[in-house]
């Protein structure tokens, strides 16, 4: 029988480690690609994380399959592009939000968020029609972050360059 004063939680309950809280959108870094900031949509409904990539070409290096591709790290802008090479982990059939399945290359790279660097799997796909250049799926979030879907940018925003006014 429980007492009416502050009952202690049962000893069988495990204490969960404090995890950083992220919002439904965040700014992260892709250090291996030389990308300091890319805006991501945090999507707990998507299993995989996905990066907007174009001009994807596969090739062999040391008996392993690699891909060379371009990314546009700045949302809604295509002036700046970054060329990247990465080992292919596998090819995976991924169903888009519209229900169409496609076979995508999967790579592993590090993301940096809250000053913490962690490896994640990324599928490469054209996200030209999407609002975000990158999607952070639940496999990248699981056990690493808690999500507050009503907030954004817990990890901060990049500083904007101030355009100087000419006299």
C-alpha positions in Angstrom: 0.0 0.0 0.0 1.4 3.5 -1.0 1.6 6.2 1.5 0.0 9.6 0.7 3.2 11.5 1.3 5.8 11.7 -1.5 6.2 8.1 -2.6 9.6 7.0 -3.9 9.7 5.6 -7.4 10.0 1.8 -7.6 13.7 0.7 -7.5 13.1 -1.2 -10.8 12.8 2.1 -12.7 16.1 3.0 -14.4 17.4 6.6 -14.3 17.8 7.8 -17.9 20.8 9.8 -18.7 20.1 13.5 -19.5 20.1 13.9 -23.3 20.4 17.2 -25.1 17.1 18.6 -26.4 16.8 19.5 -30.1 13.9 21.2 -31.9 12.1 20.3 -35.1 14.8 22.1 -37.0 18.5 22.7 -36.2 21.8 23.9 -37.6 24.4 21.2 -37.7 28.0 20.8 -39.1 29.3 18.2 -41.5 33.0 18.4 -40.5 34.3 15.8 -42.9 32.7 17.7 -45.8 34.0 21.1 -44.7 30.4 22.3 -44.1 30.2 24.5 -41.0 26.4 25.0 -41.1 23.5 23.2 -42.8 19.9 23.6 -41.7 18.3 20.2 -41.0 14.7 19.2 -40.5 14.4 16.8 -37.5 12.0 14.1 -38.6 11.1 11.3 -36.1 8.8 9.8 -38.7 11.7 9.1 -41.1 13.9 6.2 -40.3 16.9 7.3 -42.3 18.7 10.6 -42.5 19.0 12.1 -46.0 21.2 14.7 -47.6 20.5 16.6 -50.8 23.1 15.4 -53.3 23.4 15.8 -57.1 25.9 14.8 -59.8 26.3 11.5 -57.9 29.0 9.2 -59.6 30.2 5.9 -58.2 33.7 4.6 -58.6 36.1 2.0 -57.2 39.0 2.9 -54.9 41.1 0.2 -53.2 38.5 -2.5 -54.2 35.7 -0.6 -52.4 32.8 1.4 -53.9 32.9 5.1 -53.4 30.6 8.0 -54.5 31.6 11.5 -55.6 28.8 14.0 -55.4 28.0 17.7 -55.0 25.9 19.3 -52.2 24.4 22.8 -51.8 24.7 23.4 -48.1 22.7 26.7 -48.2 18.9 26.3 -48.3 17.2 27.8 -51.3 20.5 28.8 -52.9 22.6 26.9 -55.4 25.5 29.3 -55.9 27.8 27.5 -53.4 28.4 23.8 -53.9 30.8 21.4 -52.2 32.3 18.4 -53.9 32.5 15.3 -51.6 33.8 11.8 -51.8 32.7 9.0 -49.4 32.7 5.2 -49.1 29.4 3.5 -49.9 28.2 1.5 -47.0 25.3 -0.1 -49.0 22.5 0.7 -51.3 19.1 0.9 -49.6 15.5 1.1 -50.9 14.0 4.2 -49.3 10.3 5.2 -49.6 9.9 9.0 -50.0 7.1 11.0 -48.3 5.2 10.7 -51.6 5.3 6.9 -51.4 7.8 6.4 -54.2 10.6 3.9 -53.5 14.2 4.4 -54.8 17.5 2.8 -54.4 19.9 5.2 -52.7 23.6 5.1 -51.8 24.2 5.1 -48.0 27.3 6.7 -46.5 28.6 7.2 -43.0 29.7 10.7 -41.9 30.0 12.7 -38.8 27.6 15.4 -37.7 28.4 18.0 -35.1 25.6 19.3 -32.8 26.1 21.0 -29.4 29.9 20.6 -29.9 29.4 16.8 -30.0 30.6 14.9 -33.0 28.8 11.6 -33.8 28.7 9.3 -36.9 25.4 8.8 -38.7 24.2 7.0 -41.8 23.1 9.3 -44.6 21.2 8.4 -47.8 22.0 10.6 -50.8 19.0 11.9 -52.8 17.8 14.8 -54.7 15.9 17.1 -52.3 15.6 20.0 -54.7 11.9 20.1 -54.2 12.1 19.8 -50.4 12.3 22.7 -48.0 15.4 21.4 -46.3 18.7 20.2 -47.8 19.0 17.6 -45.0 16.7 15.4 -43.0 17.8 14.1 -39.6 15.9 10.8 -39.1 15.1 8.8 -36.0 18.1 6.4 -36.3 20.4 9.4 -35.9 18.4 10.8 -33.0 17.7 7.6 -31.1 19.5 7.5 -27.7 21.4 10.7 -28.5 18.8 13.5 -28.4 15.3 14.3 -27.2 13.1 16.3 -29.6 10.8 19.2 -28.6 8.6 19.5 -31.8 7.4 23.0 -30.8 10.8 24.7 -30.7 13.8 25.3 -33.0 17.5 25.9 -32.9 18.3 24.8 -29.4 22.0 24.5 -30.5 22.0 28.1 -31.8 22.1 29.7 -35.2 25.1 30.7 -37.4 26.1 34.3 -37.3 25.0 36.2 -40.4 27.5 38.3 -42.3 26.6 41.9 -42.2 26.7 43.6 -45.5 28.5 46.9 -45.4 26.7 50.0 -46.7 28.7 51.9 -49.3 28.8 55.7 -48.9 
